[in-house]
Amino acid sequence: MLEGLTDKFSGITRRLQGLHKLSEENVSESLRDVRMALLEADVNIGVVKSFIAQAKERALGMETLKGVHPGQQLVKIVHDLLVETLGGQSAELSMSPRGMTVILMTGLQGSGKTTSCAKLARLLSKQGYRPMMVSTDVYRPAAIEQLRVLGEQIDVPVHDSAGETDPVKIAQQAMKAPGGANVLLVDTAGRLHIDEEMMEELARIRKVVEPDEILFVADSMTGQDAVTTAKAFNERIGMTGVVLTKLDGDTRGGVALSVKNVTGAPVKFAGVGEKTENFEKFHPERLAGRILGMGDVVSLVEKAQENIDQTQAQTQARKMLSANFDLGDFLEQLRMIRKMGPLDQLMKMIPGMNEAMGQADLDDYEITRTEAIICSMTVKERSKPGIINGSRKRRIARGCGMHVADVNRLLKNFQKSRKMMKNIGKLKKGMGAIPSIPGLGFGKQ
C-alpha cells in the first residue's frame, strides 16, 4: 500500500531523526524533501503548499521538549499533519436508527463501483446488518448480472428488476420491497467521463431514494483525475464519503492525501484487493504510520482476530513452544497466515519491517512452494521429519515438481525454527507468563 511514498518517507524520517537542533535552514531543507515526495506522489499542489507551510510554522514555533530528540519532534509534526491531511479521524457511516438505511454508490465506469458495493454489503452483513443490493445500471452489459453473482458469493440478496429499464423506477421498486433488509445499497451507472445525462439521472435517483449516505467510488490509481472528478460530483450531486479502490496496487497516494481537502468529504473505506473480503474501514492514523514506515500493528491484530480461529491458534502456539511441533503443525500455521492476506502486506504492518525487508521478493509463492513440499510427504514423514532420507527426499521432490535441494532447504529451516521455538518455550517457563498480541495466539491471553 503506497510503497513508493512509504519508501521516500522512510528515508526522510531517518534524516529528520538525525537532526540534533532545529533551525530555519535545516527545517526548510528537510521539508523540501517532504514537498518533493508529496508532489511525486501526485498530491494536489494546493494541499502540498498548505502541508509544508503548516509543518514549517509548527516546527519553528514549537518548544524543544526536555528528553525528546528535536528530530523526533519534527517527525511527530509530519505524522500529525499526514493524519490531518488524510482526514483526521475515521469517519463512520450514517446508519438510520429505525427503518431502512439507503447508501447510494456513485462513480465513473471502471472505478470498481459494483465490486465495492458488494464488498460494503459483506462488511455490513458481518456487523449484524441485513443488507440488500440493487443495480440501476441498465446501460453496461451484464452490470445487473455481475451484482447478482456477487450477491450469491457473499450471501446477500439482490433486488430483481424484472426487465425494468428505467433506473429511477428500479430504485423505487427496491425501496418498496425490502424483503427484511434494513440497509439498501444502490449501485448506479457509471460513465467514462462526467456528462449532463449522467448527473441528471443521479439527481433523480437521489430524490427518489433520499439516501443516508452518498459514497463516491474513486480509482486511486488515476491520481488527480479522480480528485477532479470527485469534486465535480460533490458540487453537483453531493457526497458524504469516498471509497478508494485499488489502494493495494501501484498507486502513488495522491488521491488519498488530496480528496478530503479538495472535496470536504472524508475517505470512509478502502479496497485493498480483488476479493470481497479485501475491503476495510479507512483509518487515517494507521495509514500515516504505514507511510512513515512505523507499521500498523492494530490492523495486523484485527486481521488475525478476523481470520484465525482463536482456539486453534492457542493450540498451535503451545505446540510451537514445545518439542511436539511437527511439519503437519507447520502446514497449519502457513494456512492460517494465508487466510490473513498477502504475505508482503502483512510483513509491512510490523514496525520497521518495511525498511528491513528492502527489495526482498517476499510473496505468497514461497508459502505455496513450502505447502506443496509438505503435502508431498506422508503423514508419518510430517510427524517424524528425521526419517526422511535420500530416497524419501527424491520421492517428495518428484511429487511436488521441485528439486531435492528445495526439500533439504525446507527441512533445514524447519529444524532451525523448531529449535528456536523450543528455546523460547524454555525461556517462557523460566520467566512466567509473557505478554501477547491478542489474536496471534502467543503468551498469556
Number of C-alpha atoms within 10 A of each C-alpha: 19 19 19 16 21 24 17 20 20 19 14 19 22 14 14 22 15 13 18 11 11 18 12 12 8 13 19 18 12 18 20 13 16 21 18 13 21 25 17 15 21 20 23 21 13 11 20 21 14 12 20 19 14 14 23 18 11 14 24 15 9 13 10 15 9 7 6 9 15 22 22 17 20 25 20 14 18 25 19 18 19 21 20 18 21 25 25 16 14 17 18 13 16 13 15 13 8 7 10 19 21 24 26 23 26 27 28 23 19 13 25 20 26 27 19 24 28 30 23 23 26 23 19 14 17 10 9 8 14 20 27 25 27 25 27 21 20 18 13 11 9 11 17 21 12 14 22 20 13 21 22 12 12 16 14 19 20 23 24 15 19 7 8 13 13 13 20 19 15 23 24 13 15 22 18 8 10 18 13 10 17 18 22 25 25 29 26 26 23 22 15 10 10 15 9 8 10 15 15 13 16 23 15 14 22 19 11 14 19 14 21 16 20 23 26 27 29 31 25 27 21 17 21 20 14 23 26 16 17 25 20 15 20 18 10 12 16 19 22 22 24 26 30 28 24 21 21 18 15 13 22 26 26 25 30 30 27 25 29 22 18 16 22 15 21 25 29 23 24 25 28 20 16 15 10 20 16 16 23 16 16 24 20 25 20 18 23 24 20 26 24 25 26 22 23 21 19 14 17 21 16 15 18 23 17 12 15 20 14 16 11 13 20 18 13 19 20 16 19 24 22 17 14 14 19 18 25 19 18 20 18 15 17 14 15 17 19 16 14 19 19 15 17 16 17 20 18 23 23 18 17 16 16 25 15 10 13 9 8 9 10 14 12 14 12 12 16 13 17 18 19 18 23 21 17 18 22 13 12 12 17 20 16 14 15 10 11 18 9 11 10 15 20 16 14 23 21 14 14 18 13 15 14 18 12 15 20 15 11 17 18 11 11 17 15 12 13 21 16 13 19 19 15 15 19 12 13 14 12 9 9 10 11 12 10 12 15 16 21 21 22 19 16 12 13
